[in-house]
Amino acid sequence: MPFQPRELFPDRSARDLFGAEIRRHREKADMSLRRLSEVLNYSKSHLARIEAAESLPYDDLPAKLDACFGTDGMFARLYALAKNEPFPGKYRRVVEIESRAVVIEQYISGSASGLLQTPKYAESLMSGVHPHAPYAEIEAMVKARIDRQALLDRPKPPRCWFILDEAVLRRPVGGPEAMRDQLASLIRRGTESHVTIQVLPFAVGEHPEMLGGALTLYTVLEGPQVAYEEGSRSGSIIEDREGVAVRRENYDLLRAMALSPRDSEAMIRAVMKDWTHADQPGPEHCRVAQEQLQQR
């Protein structure tokens, strides 16, 4: 099947307009993405994400595009608008719903919730998910993620309920120190009156959301409940009543299977100790080191 470029909506988003103009001028010049990346001396994969409005340039690419296509500063001007949109179009509506929600209920299986991540954890996670992205792009993604957390500190924050798979506590992201800080942050957040954190332990076995990545339910004032499912590369907003009801039932089952908030905190503290010991040399390491010293 031939490659089909992502559909863009330049009338809805400055990011899409920026990508659409790259595509239009590139095709007008009869240039492939590979050829354009060679001319600009720019990463083809990053250029592809920018053209698809999934990323933004964080360097001199707009100036290079203006020089390549003779567009007299058009790309520089478009970039000045596009950089004010920190999230790609596919996430923008979710973030907007999230900002209006009075109740947020989330189950996540692979990583700490974006609303709960520490900057170091978020940076390590983004670097792993986007291994070829420039550091400046990673920084921008981390900032956008951390900025979202401001809603938890509003004078009237949403009621938040997070169910974290045990894998979130045990999968090393950023190393032992980053994990300790992340788990300590979970404990702190869990003490806030509007935040409840539960852990879904491995011991429960199979469960309704085992094949998914993350499930979030948003309750907004004067509107129906909305569900959002997200995988590693895609997300879907569910608004039909039956679809939301199924996910509502799944979430309630997960809540019943998970540890109580008190027992969840106890597990998080216990795993924190494991990450503390991970930094310390074990008996075998000490024995080998001692033998090496004796041989000198």
N, C-alpha and C positions, 0 to 999 in steps of 0.2 A: 504494500500500500504506500503510495507516495506521501511525503510529508505534507501535512496541512497546517499552515501557520495559524496561530491563535487569532480568533476574531477580536478586533479592537473596536472600542466605542469612543472615538475622539470627541464626540459631542457631549460626553458625560464626564470625562476625566482628562486632566492635563497630562497625567502619566500616559494614558492611552494615546493622546494626541502626539506626545513626544515620540512614542514608539511607532505610531502610524506614519509620521513624517520621515522617520528613518527608513521604514519599509518602502514608502512611496518614492523617495529619492534614490534609494538603492535599486529598486526595480526599474525606475526610469533610466538609470545609468547602466542597466543590464548587468548588475553585479550580484554575485552570490554573497551570502554571509561570510563565507570563508575568504573570498576575495576582498571584501570590505575590511575584515579583520586584519588582513595582510597589509592593506594600504594604510590603515590607521595604526598598525602595530599594536593591536588591542586583542584581548582574549576573545576568541570566537564564542565560547560558552557564555561569558558575561554579556557580550554584545547581543546574543540571542535572547537572554533574559530581559535586557533593556528594551529590545524591540517588541517583546511580548508584554511589556508593561509590568513585568514581575519584579524588576529591580530598577534602580536609578544609578546613573554614573555619579561618582564622588571624586572626580578629578577633572582633567582638561578635555574629556571627550566631547562636550558640546562645541568647544572651539575647534577641535579636530574635524568634527562633522561639518561645521560652517566652512572650513578651509577646503575640505574635500569636495563638497557639493556647491560651493560658491553661493551660500545662502545668506551672506551679509548679516551674521549675528542672530539669525532666526532661532537656531537651536539653543543658543545661549539664553535668549529671551524665554523660550518655552521651558527650559530647565528651571529658570527662576520661578515659574509657576508650579511646575511638576514637583519640585522638592518640598513644597508645602503639603504634599499628600504622602504621609509616611507609610500608608498601607496600600498594597495593590488593590485593584478594584474588586477582586473576588473576596477580599476580607473586609472591605470597607463597610458593607451593610451589616456584617456581624458585629463589628466594633460599634457601629451606631446603635444597634439593638442593645448591645451590652451596656452602653452608656446610659440607656433609658431604663434598664431593668431594675426592679425593686427586689427581685429574688433571682439569684444565680445558683444553679445546682449543677455540679460537674463531676463526671467520672473520667479519670485519665489513667491510661495503662503504661505509657512508656517514659514519661518525664514529669517533673513537677509542673503544675498548672502555670501558664504564663502569668497569671495574676499573683502567683506566689514565688516566682523565681527571684533569686538574688542576681545581681549584675554579673558576678563571676560565673555562676552556673549558666546563666543565659548566654554569655559569651562563648563558653565551652560548647554548649549545646548547638548554637548557631554555626560555630566553626565546624562541628561534626556533620551537621545537616547540609551545609554549603561549603564543602572542602575546597572549592576552587574560587570562592568569592574573595575579592580584595578585602583587606582588613577594614578599610574605611566603610565598606558596605556592611560588614559584620557589626561595626560600631553603630551604624545608623539603625540596623534592625534591633539591636539590643536596646538602644535608647527608646525606640518606638514601643517596645515591649514593656520596659520599665515605666514609661510614662503612662501606660494604661492602668497601672496599679494605683494611680491617684484616686480612682473611684472608691477604693477601699478605705481611704482616709478622708472622704468627704464628711461634712457635718451630719448628713443623713445618708450613710452608705447603704448599699443593697445588702440584704440578708444573703450570705454566701454559705454554701454547703459543698465541701470538696470531699470526694471519695478517691483516694489514691491507691493504686495497686501496689502491693509490697515491692514490686520490681522498681518502683520510683525511688524507694529508700536504698535499694541495694545495688542498682546499676551505677558504676562509677562514671560520673560526669565531671570533668575538671580536676579529678584527683581527690585524695582523702580530705584535704583542708577545705576545698570547695564544697564537698559533700557534708562535712561537719557544719559549715556555715549555713548551708541550705536547710539542713534538718533543724538546726537551731532556729532558723527563721520560721519554719513551719510551726514549731512549738510556740514561738512568740505570737504568731498570727492566730493560732488556735485558742489563745487566751482571750482574744477580743470577743466582745459580746455578740457581734454580728457575723462571726466566722466560726464554722464548725468543720473540723477535719476528722475524717475517719480513714482507716487503712483497711483495704481488702486483702487479707492474708492469702498466701499461696495455698494454705490448708483447705480453703473452701472448694478448691477444684474448679470444675467447669461452672460457668455463670453466663447470664444472658448477653453480656457485651464482650465475650471472649474474643470474637473475631474483629472487634472494632479497635479504634485508637483512642478516641475521646468522644464523649457524649455530654452535651450541655443543654440544660433547659433554662429558658429565660422567661420570667414572668414580668410583664410590663403593665403599667396602669392603663385601664380602659382599652385593653386589647387582649387577644387570645394568646395563650402560651405558645412559645416558639421553641423548636428543638434544633440543635446544630450538631452534626456529626462530622468529625474531621479525621482524615487519615494522614499519611506521611506527605502526600502531594496533592490532596484535594479535600474539599469540604462541601457539605450540602446543608442548606437551610430547609427544614421541614415545617410547613405551616398548616397542612391539611389536618383536620381534627383527628382522623383515625390514625394517621402516621404519628402525630404527637402523642396520642393516647398509648400507643404501643411502647414508645420510648419512655413515657411517664411510668408505665408499669415496670419496665426493665430497670429504671433507676430506683424505684421503690424496692425492688427485689435486691438490688445491689446494696442498698442502705441496710436492709435487714440482714444480709450476709456479712457485712463489714463489722469490724470490731467497734465497740462503743468508743466515743470520743476519749474517755479516760484510758481505756486499754490501748487505744491507738497512740496516745501520747507516750504511754509506757513503752510501746514497741519502738517508736521513733527514738526515744532516749536510749534504748538498748542498742539499736543499730548505730547511733552516734558513737557509742563506746567502741563498736567494731571498727568504725572509721578512725577513731583515735588510735587504736592498737595497730591499724594498718600503717601508720606513720612510724611506729616504733619497731626496732629490730627484734625479731623473734629469737628463741633459744638456738635454733640451728644457725642463724646468721651470726650470732655471737660466738658460737663454737668455731665456725669457719674462720672468723676474724681472729680469734685467739690463736688458732693453729698457724695462721699466716704470720702473726707477730712472733711466734716461737721459732719459726723457720728463718727469721731474719738474722 
